[in-house]
Structures are given as structure tokens and as C-alpha cells.
Amino acid sequence: MKKKILVTGVNGMLGSAIARELKKQETAYEIQGIGQSESNEILLPSQYLKLDLLNFTELKQLLVDLDPDIIIHCAAQVNLDLCENDKEYADKIHRDVTAVLASYKPFETRLIYISTDSVFDGTIGNYREDDKVNPLNYYALSKFHGEEAVNKEQGNAVIIRTNIYGFKKPGGKSLFEWIATKLSNGESITGFDDIFFNPLYTGQLATLIADMLRIDFSGVLHAGCNQFVSKYQFAVDIAKEFGWDTSLVQQGNSDNIISKLARPKNTTLNTNKVKQIFGYVPDYKLGLKQLFIDFHNK
């Protein structure tokens, strides 16, 4: 019997990658997706529903109607300034929506909640799953509130902390999409050499999640690639992979940028647990190559 999977934010970078991955396994899964757009290019009309997640009455009814075995919760507000300026909204979308999803048959339905590496303050890096969190901005804090909502309700949930890159159709404003737009037009950019992460391509995380569905695991998991890089190095590597002029990527320091928003400098994630569970850690260079192929086939 097919397991029913509900994917929130299915039109986003990660949600769409997960939908593509699960579509390859339709003999095992029955997929449903929620988004804010009128339609979805990957799922059939019968598999997709436009829904405002903040309409909790409709969301709760949808859960009853669909009765999913697995919920993969990707929907989020990634505009950090918006979250900082409207903390109530940030908590609604990250904490309260997650609480509704987590409270549906909590010991039967498996919930996978996508969190962020930004729950850490970035002072040490190489963070393990049990390291103390210390969010520096309200986006990160509200995402952590989502983690707390999961832990309060769920007995078999997975919390994935990660930092993803990728693209969506139509184009968005993600880090890679910003780099691609600028460099492909011959415009220079500044990459910070003092901010470090181990970014994971959405396609790689989608594969990791698909592998996770086959095993019995619950708890927190740090999902990242096998290499720690600066934002500057990441931009240079993107340029090399796509054949853009690497000299357009200028080296800069985040301390020279005036911003009201505090951001962590080193949110690199320790991936020993991923290695232990799955037997592999997603490769950084292979992620860039997969991005190149997928971007040109979009």
C-alpha cells in the first residue's frame, strides 16, 4: 500500500526538488503538495492544492481529508528583514503552522521539519546536533520556535538543520540566483570571506530525505555537504562551474557592511551523524555539477 506524503511549500526551491525526487518513486508514495501559486509544474492538478497555511481551520481540515502518513514541511519565510520587522508573522509561519502539522496524529504521522543552520550564533562552527543553539536574528529564532513546536507534539519527527542552495521557476532571490543573475550579465559581486557554511544543493537534500523515508530515524540531523567554504569561495566555485568570469567575484568582509540584522559568521555543520546513518555525506563539487545540469535543463 502506498504511503501518503504531504509536502508543504512544494513550489519553493526545496519543495519542488523533493516533489521531483518522490515522483521517481510513485509506486511507493502518493504525493500531495501545498503551495501559494495557482498551479504546480511537477504535480498533477489532483495532487496539488493552493492553500494559505495561516488559515489554520482549512489546514486542519486538509490534514483530516488527506490523512498523510508523512509530512515534509518545507514552507518558510526566508526574507530575514521581513521576519525581523514582523515577529508575529514570523512566529505564525514558522512556529504556529509547524505546531498544527506536528499535532496531527503525532505518534502515527511522521513529520520532517526543515530548520536552519542559523539557529547557531556562528562563533565556533562545525556544530553538532546537541550543541547549544543561540539565534542572532528573529528568522532564526522563529525557526527554532518551530523546532520546539515539533518536539512538544511529535514522537517520531525529524528536524533537519541545513543551508540549501538552488533555484525555482519562476526565478527567486536566493543566493545562487543572485550570483547567477549578476555574473551571467557581466556584473561584479562581493563575496564575504569571513562567513562560512557547508551548503547543500536542494537536489542532494531531496535525495537524502528520500533515503530517510526508508529507515526508522527520529531526532535532529545536520545535513550539509562535505566541505566548509566561505561565501566568497562558494561564489567563485559557482562561477567556475558555469564558465563565468571569476574575476567578477570580489573578496569582501562582512564587518564592512552596515546592517541592523545580526548574522552568524560560521554555521558549518558537523555531518558525522549523516555519515553514520546513511553511509555517505553529500559531495560539495558533485552538488555544483548537479546544479549546473538541472539549471540548464529547467
Backbone as CSV, one residue per row, in Angstrom:
resi,resn,N_x,N_y,N_z,CA_x,CA_y,CA_z,C_x,C_y,C_z
1,MET,0.836,-1.193,0.000,0.000,0.000,0.000,0.880,1.255,0.000
2,LYS,0.565,2.206,-0.860,1.354,3.423,-0.963,1.233,4.268,0.300
3,LYS,2.354,4.870,0.705,2.321,5.827,1.798,1.965,7.201,1.241
4,LYS,1.120,7.909,1.967,0.699,9.246,1.536,1.628,10.300,2.133
5,ILE,2.206,11.110,1.238,3.152,12.146,1.658,2.598,13.522,1.303
6,LEU,2.603,14.413,2.269,2.204,15.801,2.054,3.442,16.678,2.125
7,VAL,3.685,17.475,1.077,4.828,18.387,1.028,4.313,19.819,1.075
8,THR,4.697,20.563,2.096,4.338,21.984,2.154,5.408,22.799,1.426
9,GLY,5.005,23.958,0.896,5.961,24.774,0.164,6.484,24.076,-1.074
10,VAL,5.608,23.345,-1.750,6.037,22.490,-2.861,6.470,23.292,-4.085
11,ASN,6.154,24.580,-4.130,6.607,25.421,-5.245,7.972,26.055,-4.985
12,GLY,8.482,25.901,-3.784,9.755,26.507,-3.441,10.944,25.704,-3.943
13,MET,12.141,26.197,-3.655,13.373,25.544,-4.115,13.461,24.097,-3.643
14,LEU,13.300,23.895,-2.353,13.436,22.548,-1.810,12.192,21.712,-2.072
15,GLY,11.023,22.314,-1.875,9.780,21.570,-2.074,9.676,20.990,-3.473
16,SER,10.058,21.770,-4.479,9.989,21.289,-5.860,11.004,20.185,-6.100
17,ALA,12.189,20.302,-5.492,13.204,19.253,-5.635,12.733,17.953,-5.000
18,ILE,12.067,18.052,-3.856,11.532,16.864,-3.192,10.425,16.233,-4.030
19,ALA,9.557,17.076,-4.593,8.480,16.556,-5.441,9.047,15.794,-6.634
20,ARG,10.092,16.340,-7.267,10.722,15.653,-8.407,11.302,14.311,-7.979
21,GLU,11.957,14.303,-6.831,12.585,13.071,-6.348,11.536,12.010,-6.028
22,LEU,10.465,12.418,-5.364,9.435,11.452,-4.976,8.619,10.973,-6.173
23,LYS,8.524,11.805,-7.217,7.806,11.398,-8.422,8.477,10.186,-9.076
24,LYS,9.779,10.027,-8.827,10.506,8.871,-9.360,10.094,7.586,-8.647
25,GLN,9.445,7.756,-7.493,9.108,6.598,-6.663,7.602,6.515,-6.424
26,GLU,6.839,6.807,-7.465,5.382,6.855,-7.316,4.755,5.492,-7.040
27,THR,5.507,4.428,-7.251,4.979,3.104,-6.896,4.933,2.932,-5.378
28,ALA,5.743,3.731,-4.667,5.807,3.612,-3.208,5.046,4.716,-2.491
29,TYR,4.890,5.879,-3.170,4.318,7.031,-2.484,3.190,7.676,-3.288
30,GLU,2.233,8.184,-2.543,1.169,9.006,-3.112,1.436,10.436,-2.640
31,ILE,1.761,11.320,-3.570,2.242,12.661,-3.213,1.135,13.698,-3.319
32,GLN,1.081,14.570,-2.321,0.223,15.748,-2.344,1.076,16.957,-1.981
33,GLY,0.816,18.087,-2.623,1.598,19.281,-2.347,0.730,20.491,-2.054
34,ILE,1.230,21.353,-1.158,0.562,22.612,-0.827,1.471,23.761,-1.252
35,GLY,0.882,24.779,-1.871,1.646,25.958,-2.246,0.752,27.173,-2.339
36,GLN,1.344,28.301,-2.662,0.587,29.548,-2.767,0.266,29.913,-4.213
37,SER,0.937,29.268,-5.171,0.673,29.553,-6.584,-0.600,28.857,-7.038
38,GLU,-1.095,29.273,-8.198,-2.324,28.683,-8.716,-2.129,27.233,-9.146
39,SER,-0.926,26.896,-9.590,-0.676,25.543,-10.084,0.759,25.134,-9.779
40,ASN,1.084,23.894,-10.121,2.414,23.359,-9.900,2.835,22.576,-11.134
41,GLU,4.069,22.801,-11.581,4.536,22.186,-12.819,4.883,20.710,-12.678
42,ILE,5.140,20.275,-11.476,5.624,18.912,-11.259,4.486,17.945,-10.956
43,LEU,3.568,18.380,-10.108,2.480,17.508,-9.681,1.261,17.661,-10.591
44,LEU,0.455,16.628,-10.642,-0.808,16.686,-11.368,-1.770,17.617,-10.624
45,PRO,-2.757,18.184,-11.332,-3.729,19.051,-10.648,-4.396,18.368,-9.454
46,SER,-4.602,17.073,-9.543,-5.236,16.335,-8.445,-4.310,16.161,-7.245
47,GLN,-3.013,16.412,-7.465,-2.032,16.243,-6.395,-1.664,17.558,-5.714
48,TYR,-2.162,18.654,-6.258,-1.732,19.969,-5.772,-2.912,20.778,-5.261
49,LEU,-2.662,21.510,-4.183,-3.695,22.369,-3.611,-3.103,23.716,-3.230
50,LYS,-3.728,24.778,-3.707,-3.354,26.122,-3.272,-3.998,26.373,-1.918
51,LEU,-3.174,26.739,-0.944,-3.682,26.917,0.414,-2.819,27.922,1.173
52,ASP,-3.466,28.806,1.899,-2.779,29.714,2.806,-2.566,28.967,4.121
53,LEU,-1.327,28.654,4.419,-1.027,27.868,5.613,-1.452,28.563,6.904
54,LEU,-1.593,29.884,6.851,-2.005,30.616,8.043,-3.504,30.533,8.299
55,ASN,-4.233,29.937,7.358,-5.649,29.635,7.595,-5.699,28.289,8.306
56,PHE,-5.586,28.330,9.619,-5.434,27.094,10.389,-6.656,26.194,10.309
57,THR,-7.831,26.785,10.164,-9.052,25.977,10.040,-8.990,25.118,8.783
58,GLU,-8.618,25.746,7.647,-8.518,24.994,6.394,-7.363,23.996,6.448
59,LEU,-6.269,24.382,7.074,-5.120,23.485,7.168,-5.461,22.231,7.974
60,LYS,-6.128,22.425,9.101,-6.513,21.281,9.929,-7.491,20.361,9.189
61,GLN,-8.421,20.962,8.446,-9.369,20.158,7.682,-8.665,19.396,6.567
62,LEU,-7.682,20.041,5.942,-6.921,19.378,4.882,-6.197,18.148,5.428
63,LEU,-5.623,18.272,6.606,-4.929,17.140,7.210,-5.878,15.975,7.453
64,VAL,-7.075,16.293,7.903,-8.081,15.244,8.114,-8.470,14.598,6.785
65,ASP,-8.666,15.434,5.769,-9.091,14.920,4.460,-8.017,14.064,3.796
66,LEU,-6.761,14.522,3.858,-5.674,13.795,3.194,-5.136,12.650,4.048
67,ASP,-5.163,12.844,5.353,-4.664,11.842,6.308,-3.278,11.328,5.899
68,PRO,-2.282,12.217,5.843,-0.965,11.793,5.366,-0.239,10.890,6.353
69,ASP,0.562,9.986,5.808,1.440,9.161,6.644,2.713,9.929,6.980
70,ILE,3.131,10.803,6.053,4.367,11.563,6.207,4.105,13.010,5.786
71,ILE,4.595,13.960,6.570,4.529,15.377,6.213,5.961,15.893,6.112
72,ILE,6.298,16.455,4.959,7.605,17.090,4.782,7.363,18.595,4.728
73,HIS,7.751,19.271,5.788,7.390,20.678,5.977,8.529,21.586,5.523
74,CYS,8.425,22.058,4.277,9.455,22.924,3.686,9.080,24.395,3.711
75,ALA,7.799,24.692,3.800,7.342,26.088,3.683,7.975,26.958,4.761
76,ALA,8.466,28.127,4.346,9.112,29.052,5.279,9.146,30.444,4.669
77,GLN,9.371,31.416,5.527,9.590,32.786,5.072,11.083,33.075,5.227
78,VAL,11.800,33.161,4.100,13.250,33.301,4.164,13.708,34.758,4.027
79,ASN,12.759,35.692,3.996,13.106,37.113,3.992,13.418,37.527,5.428
80,LEU,14.707,37.622,5.733,15.125,37.871,7.111,14.656,39.220,7.629
81,ASP,14.687,40.235,6.771,14.245,41.565,7.201,12.761,41.567,7.537
82,LEU,11.970,40.868,6.735,10.537,40.777,6.999,10.283,40.103,8.340
83,CYS,11.014,39.023,8.615,10.848,38.328,9.892,11.238,39.224,11.061
84,GLU,12.284,40.032,10.862,12.753,40.918,11.923,11.741,42.032,12.194
85,ASN,11.115,42.520,11.119,10.187,43.643,11.245,8.780,43.216,11.641
86,ASP,8.455,41.949,11.415,7.125,41.436,11.767,7.292,40.106,12.490
87,LYS,7.663,40.192,13.731,7.962,38.999,14.531,6.727,38.125,14.725
88,GLU,5.566,38.757,14.820,4.328,37.986,14.993,4.088,37.084,13.779
89,TYR,4.278,37.659,12.605,4.107,36.869,11.380,5.147,35.751,11.306
90,ALA,6.400,36.060,11.659,7.468,35.061,11.616,7.125,33.870,12.496
91,ASP,6.599,34.147,13.671,6.222,33.049,14.563,5.000,32.288,14.054
92,LYS,4.087,32.985,13.428,2.910,32.297,12.873,3.325,31.295,11.802
93,ILE,4.187,31.743,10.879,4.544,30.890,9.749,5.509,29.783,10.151
94,HIS,6.383,30.058,11.115,7.388,29.056,11.478,7.021,28.239,12.710
95,ARG,6.405,28.850,13.692,6.048,28.126,14.917,4.648,27.564,14.854
96,ASP,3.677,28.443,14.555,2.274,28.033,14.686,1.840,27.059,13.588
97,VAL,2.274,27.297,12.354,1.959,26.340,11.281,2.581,24.985,11.596
98,THR,3.820,25.025,12.051,4.516,23.779,12.393,3.797,23.056,13.524
99,ALA,3.291,23.804,14.497,2.568,23.198,15.612,1.307,22.483,15.136
100,VAL,0.591,23.090,14.187,-0.604,22.451,13.637,-0.240,21.140,12.951
101,LEU,0.809,21.174,12.139,1.234,19.973,11.423,1.717,18.895,12.392
102,ALA,2.464,19.321,13.403,3.029,18.367,14.363,1.960,17.723,15.235
103,SER,0.847,18.418,15.426,-0.203,17.906,16.314,-1.140,16.911,15.629
104,TYR,-0.977,16.734,14.302,-1.856,15.791,13.606,-1.326,14.361,13.780
105,LYS,-2.074,13.551,14.509,-1.704,12.151,14.760,-0.199,12.019,15.049
106,PRO,0.263,12.676,16.102,1.705,12.828,16.331,2.488,11.532,16.501
107,PHE,1.823,10.446,16.901,2.552,9.192,17.076,2.317,8.225,15.915
108,GLU,1.589,8.696,14.905,1.364,7.899,13.704,1.976,8.570,12.481
109,THR,1.698,9.856,12.325,2.214,10.596,11.173,3.652,11.022,11.433
110,ARG,4.497,10.773,10.465,5.910,11.152,10.578,6.099,12.550,9.993
111,LEU,6.693,13.435,10.767,6.920,14.808,10.327,8.407,15.045,10.110
112,ILE,8.742,15.623,8.951,10.109,16.063,8.681,10.078,17.580,8.568
113,TYR,10.699,18.238,9.513,10.690,19.707,9.588,12.045,20.245,9.141
114,ILE,12.027,21.126,8.150,13.259,21.717,7.645,13.570,22.977,8.444
115,SER,14.623,22.905,9.234,15.063,24.053,10.031,16.280,24.681,9.353
116,THR,17.118,25.344,10.111,18.210,26.123,9.529,19.471,26.052,10.387
117,ASP,20.624,26.195,9.731,21.881,26.273,10.474,21.987,27.585,11.253
118,SER,21.120,28.544,10.940,21.164,29.846,11.598,20.686,29.825,13.040
119,VAL,20.242,28.668,13.533,19.889,28.597,14.958,21.135,28.740,15.825
120,PHE,22.315,28.622,15.223,23.574,28.800,15.953,24.113,30.217,15.756
121,ASP,24.913,30.669,16.714,25.422,32.046,16.645,26.686,32.186,15.813
122,GLY,27.231,31.062,15.342,28.355,31.117,14.421,29.690,31.462,15.026
123,THR,29.850,31.251,16.323,31.111,31.611,16.969,32.160,30.505,16.885
124,ILE,31.724,29.236,16.715,32.701,28.147,16.701,32.673,27.334,15.401
125,GLY,31.509,27.108,14.832,31.402,26.295,13.632,31.502,24.808,13.924
126,ASN,31.329,23.994,12.866,31.356,22.530,12.985,30.377,22.050,14.062
127,TYR,29.170,22.600,14.021,28.190,22.351,15.073,27.617,20.944,14.994
128,ARG,27.537,20.313,16.157,26.904,19.009,16.284,25.435,19.195,16.666
129,GLU,24.680,18.116,16.520,23.235,18.181,16.755,22.881,18.574,18.186
130,ASP,23.739,18.223,19.145,23.426,18.517,20.551,24.099,19.785,21.061
131,ASP,24.739,20.560,20.170,25.324,21.830,20.590,24.226,22.848,20.909
132,LYS,24.547,23.767,21.793,23.572,24.764,22.237,23.253,25.753,21.118
133,VAL,21.973,26.015,20.932,21.559,26.993,19.922,21.562,28.397,20.535
134,ASN,21.757,29.386,19.669,21.730,30.778,20.112,21.432,31.664,18.900
135,PRO,20.175,31.730,18.469,19.831,32.500,17.266,20.140,33.983,17.428
136,LEU,20.688,34.585,16.372,21.061,36.002,16.425,20.003,36.922,15.847
137,ASN,19.090,36.395,15.030,18.039,37.220,14.439,16.700,36.501,14.558
138,TYR,15.619,37.223,14.234,14.300,36.645,14.527,13.898,35.552,13.532
139,TYR,14.405,35.617,12.323,14.168,34.490,11.413,14.649,33.198,12.058
140,ALA,15.894,33.208,12.524,16.480,32.016,13.133,15.740,31.629,14.411
141,LEU,15.364,32.624,15.216,14.654,32.326,16.461,13.295,31.707,16.177
142,SER,12.580,32.251,15.196,11.256,31.699,14.882,11.354,30.286,14.299
143,LYS,12.428,30.012,13.546,12.640,28.647,13.058,12.925,27.697,14.220
144,PHE,13.648,28.197,15.221,13.879,27.380,16.410,12.579,27.175,17.185
145,HIS,11.733,28.200,17.206,10.412,28.023,17.829,9.656,26.896,17.123
146,GLY,9.858,26.763,15.819,9.268,25.649,15.081,9.811,24.319,15.565
147,GLU,11.110,24.261,15.818,11.708,23.041,16.369,11.066,22.682,17.713
148,GLU,10.878,23.704,18.535,10.270,23.467,19.850,8.850,22.950,19.707
149,ALA,8.112,23.484,18.730,6.743,23.020,18.485,6.731,21.554,18.067
150,VAL,7.702,21.173,17.258,7.819,19.772,16.841,8.083,18.884,18.049
151,ASN,9.051,19.259,18.850,9.435,18.436,20.000,8.333,18.336,21.048
152,LYS,7.497,19.361,21.108,6.398,19.354,22.079,5.318,18.349,21.698
153,GLU,5.093,18.184,20.389,3.964,17.373,19.923,4.357,15.980,19.434
154,GLN,5.502,15.890,18.784,5.815,14.708,17.989,6.680,13.690,18.707
155,GLY,6.393,12.431,18.420,7.207,11.351,18.969,8.119,10.721,17.947
156,ASN,7.883,11.003,16.669,8.709,10.357,15.636,9.087,11.335,14.526
157,ALA,9.399,12.538,14.913,9.715,13.569,13.929,11.210,13.635,13.649
158,VAL,11.526,14.233,12.497,12.912,14.521,12.126,13.034,16.028,11.941
159,ILE,14.014,16.625,12.595,14.333,18.039,12.417,15.649,18.117,11.658
160,ILE,15.613,18.684,10.457,16.811,18.794,9.640,17.298,20.241,9.640
161,ARG,18.485,20.450,10.184,19.125,21.765,10.097,20.052,21.751,8.893
162,THR,19.940,22.790,8.074,20.683,22.794,6.826,20.816,24.209,6.292
163,ASN,21.589,24.369,5.225,21.695,25.630,4.498,21.726,25.255,3.020
164,ILE,20.621,25.468,2.335,20.471,24.977,0.975,20.725,26.061,-0.073
165,TYR,21.058,25.603,-1.268,21.114,26.486,-2.429,20.435,25.785,-3.592
166,GLY,19.979,26.570,-4.552,19.292,26.021,-5.705,18.545,27.124,-6.421
167,PHE,17.478,26.748,-7.110,16.696,27.726,-7.869,15.261,27.230,-7.959
168,LYS,14.377,28.128,-8.373,12.992,27.738,-8.595,12.483,28.429,-9.849
169,LYS,11.350,27.969,-10.320,10.712,28.560,-11.506,9.358,29.123,-11.095
170,PRO,9.054,30.371,-11.424,9.990,31.376,-11.954,11.070,31.697,-10.937
171,GLY,12.109,32.375,-11.393,13.276,32.607,-10.558,12.979,33.331,-9.262
172,GLY,13.779,33.042,-8.268,13.620,33.668,-6.969,14.794,34.565,-6.639
173,LYS,15.007,34.810,-5.359,16.045,35.740,-4.911,17.052,35.046,-3.997
174,SER,17.253,33.761,-4.220,18.181,33.004,-3.388,19.620,33.396,-3.696
175,LEU,20.545,32.904,-2.878,21.961,33.244,-3.048,22.457,32.850,-4.429
176,PHE,22.213,31.616,-4.840,22.689,31.191,-6.160,22.047,32.009,-7.273
177,GLU,20.752,32.258,-7.176,20.063,33.002,-8.229,20.586,34.434,-8.335
178,TRP,20.954,35.012,-7.203,21.563,36.345,-7.215,22.929,36.292,-7.891
179,ILE,23.744,35.312,-7.517,25.064,35.150,-8.137,24.922,34.931,-9.640
180,ALA,24.006,34.045,-10.030,23.826,33.706,-11.446,23.382,34.914,-12.258
181,THR,22.437,35.676,-11.729,21.933,36.850,-12.449,23.038,37.866,-12.680
182,LYS,23.798,38.127,-11.638,24.864,39.130,-11.740,25.981,38.675,-12.673
183,LEU,26.532,37.512,-12.423,27.702,37.066,-13.176,27.381,36.783,-14.635
184,SER,26.196,36.258,-14.915,25.826,35.971,-16.307,25.633,37.260,-17.105
185,ASN,25.383,38.354,-16.399,25.251,39.660,-17.054,26.551,40.464,-17.033
186,GLY,27.628,39.831,-16.554,28.917,40.505,-16.521,29.058,41.525,-15.421
187,GLU,28.204,41.447,-14.403,28.259,42.383,-13.280,29.076,41.797,-12.139
188,SER,29.820,42.632,-11.439,30.650,42.167,-10.328,29.822,42.018,-9.054
189,ILE,30.271,41.138,-8.181,29.623,40.924,-6.889,30.698,40.855,-5.810
190,THR,30.285,40.990,-4.577,31.202,40.832,-3.453,30.819,39.582,-2.672
191,GLY,31.793,38.727,-2.461,31.582,37.529,-1.657,32.343,37.660,-0.349
192,PHE,31.679,37.392,0.746,32.316,37.558,2.059,33.265,36.395,2.348
193,ASP,34.488,36.753,2.739,35.476,35.720,3.039,35.507,35.357,4.520
194,ASP,34.609,35.949,5.313,34.582,35.683,6.750,33.278,35.020,7.190
195,ILE,32.464,34.585,6.228,31.227,33.865,6.548,31.330,32.468,5.937
196,PHE,31.197,31.447,6.781,31.433,30.074,6.355,30.197,29.198,6.555
197,PHE,30.016,28.265,5.641,28.924,27.310,5.731,29.305,26.062,4.926
198,ASN,28.515,24.991,5.042,28.697,23.843,4.146,27.373,23.608,3.426
199,PRO,27.167,24.376,2.353,25.877,24.431,1.668,25.529,23.121,0.985
200,LEU,24.236,22.858,0.914,23.744,21.611,0.334,22.786,21.927,-0.808
201,TYR,23.067,21.367,-1.979,22.178,21.569,-3.119,20.826,20.911,-2.831
202,THR,19.762,21.583,-3.220,18.409,21.085,-2.925,18.188,19.677,-3.470
203,GLY,18.756,19.391,-4.634,18.617,18.045,-5.195,19.262,16.994,-4.320
204,GLN,20.385,17.346,-3.703,21.067,16.413,-2.805,20.274,16.203,-1.515
205,LEU,19.696,17.279,-0.984,18.885,17.133,0.225,17.624,16.331,-0.072
206,ALA,17.037,16.530,-1.246,15.859,15.757,-1.637,16.182,14.263,-1.673
207,THR,17.348,13.914,-2.198,17.780,12.514,-2.227,17.982,11.982,-0.816
208,LEU,18.590,12.804,0.036,18.820,12.402,1.426,17.496,12.151,2.142
209,ILE,16.517,13.015,1.902,15.207,12.848,2.530,14.523,11.593,2.002
210,ALA,14.630,11.340,0.699,14.052,10.121,0.131,14.683,8.881,0.762
211,ASP,15.997,8.926,0.993,16.673,7.809,1.666,16.192,7.680,3.108
212,MET,15.914,8.817,3.753,15.461,8.806,5.142,14.092,8.148,5.285
213,LEU,13.262,8.277,4.257,11.922,7.700,4.323,11.961,6.174,4.407
214,ARG,13.091,5.588,4.049,13.210,4.129,4.033,13.723,3.573,5.350
215,ILE,14.130,4.450,6.274,14.685,3.985,7.539,13.890,4.542,8.715
216,ASP,14.093,3.950,9.859,13.414,4.387,11.070,14.364,5.295,11.848
217,PHE,14.189,6.586,11.673,15.024,7.555,12.379,14.171,8.708,12.846
218,SER,14.427,9.185,14.040,13.793,10.404,14.537,14.829,11.190,15.323
219,GLY,14.619,12.496,15.390,15.546,13.347,16.104,16.087,14.448,15.217
220,VAL,17.157,15.099,15.664,17.764,16.210,14.937,18.879,15.677,14.046
221,LEU,18.973,16.231,12.842,20.012,15.823,11.911,20.594,17.058,11.229
222,HIS,21.920,17.133,11.185,22.596,18.222,10.481,22.966,17.750,9.085
223,ALA,22.336,18.357,8.077,22.548,17.963,6.691,23.314,19.054,5.957
224,GLY,24.528,18.743,5.571,25.350,19.679,4.814,26.265,18.903,3.889
225,CYS,27.005,19.610,3.067,27.953,18.949,2.188,29.240,18.635,2.958
226,ASN,30.179,18.008,2.283,31.395,17.537,2.943,32.528,18.557,2.961
227,GLN,32.228,19.803,2.651,33.287,20.814,2.587,32.805,22.124,3.194
228,PHE,33.632,22.734,4.038,33.347,24.048,4.605,33.922,25.101,3.666
229,VAL,33.086,26.051,3.242,33.550,27.094,2.324,33.036,28.454,2.783
230,SER,33.745,29.496,2.373,33.269,30.859,2.623,32.265,31.226,1.543
231,LYS,31.483,32.264,1.801,30.553,32.753,0.781,31.327,33.212,-0.463
232,TYR,32.521,33.761,-0.248,33.364,34.177,-1.375,33.776,32.974,-2.219
233,GLN,34.276,31.921,-1.545,34.710,30.729,-2.278,33.551,30.075,-2.999
234,PHE,32.388,30.073,-2.377,31.195,29.495,-2.997,30.873,30.217,-4.298
235,ALA,30.914,31.546,-4.272,30.621,32.324,-5.481,31.656,32.057,-6.570
236,VAL,32.927,31.947,-6.187,33.986,31.640,-7.153,33.764,30.257,-7.765
237,ASP,33.415,29.293,-6.935,33.189,27.928,-7.428,31.978,27.852,-8.348
238,ILE,30.954,28.640,-8.040,29.795,28.728,-8.941,30.233,29.278,-10.294
239,ALA,31.009,30.346,-10.259,31.491,30.958,-11.497,32.296,29.964,-12.327
240,LYS,33.177,29.213,-11.680,33.985,28.215,-12.390,33.102,27.148,-13.023
241,GLU,32.129,26.664,-12.282,31.261,25.587,-12.777,30.449,26.039,-13.981
242,PHE,30.013,27.292,-13.972,29.150,27.795,-15.036,29.919,28.516,-16.148
243,GLY,31.232,28.612,-15.987,32.031,29.254,-17.016,31.943,30.769,-17.029
244,TRP,31.599,31.357,-15.886,31.548,32.808,-15.782,32.892,33.343,-15.314
245,ASP,33.119,34.619,-15.519,34.383,35.273,-15.193,34.559,35.340,-13.674
246,THR,35.531,34.589,-13.158,35.739,34.562,-11.702,36.268,35.893,-11.160
247,SER,36.862,36.706,-12.041,37.388,37.997,-11.575,36.269,38.960,-11.202
248,LEU,35.037,38.631,-11.612,33.896,39.462,-11.240,33.525,39.298,-9.766
249,VAL,34.026,38.225,-9.139,33.737,37.965,-7.722,34.798,38.656,-6.879
250,GLN,34.421,39.713,-6.217,35.324,40.480,-5.366,35.312,39.917,-3.946
251,GLN,36.470,39.944,-3.314,36.589,39.452,-1.948,36.261,40.572,-0.969
252,GLY,35.360,40.297,-0.030,34.960,41.328,0.925,34.785,40.764,2.321
253,ASN,34.592,41.653,3.272,34.436,41.284,4.675,33.097,41.818,5.177
254,SER,32.355,40.965,5.845,31.004,41.354,6.277,31.017,42.457,7.326
255,ASP,32.132,42.647,8.016,32.219,43.704,9.024,32.127,45.092,8.402
256,ASN,32.379,45.169,7.100,32.329,46.461,6.415,30.923,46.825,5.945
257,ILE,29.974,45.911,6.157,28.597,46.144,5.735,27.774,46.612,6.927
258,ILE,27.126,47.742,6.774,26.260,48.256,7.839,24.896,47.580,7.734
259,SER,24.523,46.873,8.779,23.246,46.160,8.769,22.668,46.138,10.173
260,LYS,21.356,46.306,10.257,20.670,46.233,11.550,20.452,44.786,11.971
261,LEU,20.668,43.876,11.013,20.367,42.468,11.245,21.636,41.699,11.590
262,ALA,21.645,41.057,12.740,22.795,40.246,13.144,22.762,38.905,12.411
263,ARG,23.915,38.519,11.879,24.004,37.257,11.147,25.211,36.463,11.670
264,PRO,25.054,35.161,11.819,26.176,34.342,12.281,27.247,34.221,11.208
265,LYS,28.525,34.079,11.638,29.633,34.049,10.687,30.074,32.641,10.297
266,ASN,29.890,31.691,11.196,30.350,30.335,10.885,29.307,29.326,11.356
267,THR,28.435,28.946,10.452,27.364,27.998,10.804,27.629,26.622,10.195
268,THR,28.892,26.302,9.939,29.218,24.990,9.390,28.690,23.893,10.309
269,LEU,28.174,22.855,9.698,27.512,21.772,10.423,28.343,20.496,10.380
270,ASN,28.472,19.866,11.519,29.153,18.579,11.588,28.232,17.501,11.004
271,THR,28.731,16.742,10.050,27.893,15.764,9.334,28.227,14.319,9.685
272,ASN,28.887,14.100,10.825,29.236,12.732,11.230,28.001,11.849,11.383
273,LYS,26.907,12.447,11.860,25.686,11.668,12.073,25.082,11.236,10.736
274,VAL,25.113,12.126,9.744,24.653,11.763,8.402,25.473,10.593,7.865
275,LYS,26.799,10.682,8.018,27.695,9.623,7.565,27.376,8.307,8.251
276,GLN,27.119,8.377,9.549,26.838,7.180,10.338,25.526,6.521,9.900
277,ILE,24.507,7.337,9.632,23.185,6.805,9.306,23.081,6.342,7.859
278,PHE,23.588,7.162,6.941,23.373,6.896,5.519,24.590,6.303,4.811
279,GLY,25.742,6.382,5.456,26.943,5.829,4.843,27.615,6.768,3.864
280,TYR,27.102,7.974,3.733,27.706,8.959,2.837,27.390,10.364,3.317
281,VAL,28.197,11.316,2.872,27.921,12.733,3.069,27.895,13.369,1.684
282,PRO,26.857,14.134,1.338,26.770,14.732,0.011,28.029,15.517,-0.348
283,ASP,28.524,15.301,-1.575,29.771,15.902,-2.019,29.534,17.319,-2.559
284,TYR,30.359,18.250,-2.108,30.221,19.666,-2.494,30.333,19.858,-4.002
285,LYS,31.399,19.349,-4.603,31.634,19.558,-6.028,30.574,18.855,-6.873
286,LEU,30.130,17.686,-6.451,29.076,16.984,-7.187,27.759,17.759,-7.115
287,GLY,27.531,18.451,-5.982,26.336,19.288,-5.861,26.337,20.413,-6.872
288,LEU,27.496,21.046,-7.059,27.617,22.126,-8.034,27.399,21.601,-9.454
289,LYS,27.921,20.416,-9.744,27.745,19.823,-11.077,26.279,19.481,-11.323
290,GLN,25.609,18.948,-10.290,24.188,18.616,-10.428,23.366,19.898,-10.623
291,LEU,23.728,20.954,-9.901,23.067,22.251,-10.066,23.198,22.738,-11.503
292,PHE,24.398,22.651,-12.061,24.653,23.105,-13.431,23.751,22.366,-14.417
293,ILE,23.672,21.053,-14.280,22.845,20.246,-15.183,21.367,20.598,-15.037
294,ASP,20.904,20.663,-13.804,19.482,20.931,-13.554,19.105,22.340,-13.998
295,PHE,19.997,23.296,-13.789,19.702,24.682,-14.146,19.562,24.840,-15.664
296,HIS,20.366,24.123,-16.419,20.307,24.219,-17.863,19.208,23.359,-18.472
297,ASN,18.642,22.475,-17.656,17.523,21.645,-18.123,16.179,22.116,-17.601
298,LYS,16.186,23.269,-16.917,14.963,23.739,-16.260,13.893,24.129,-17.296
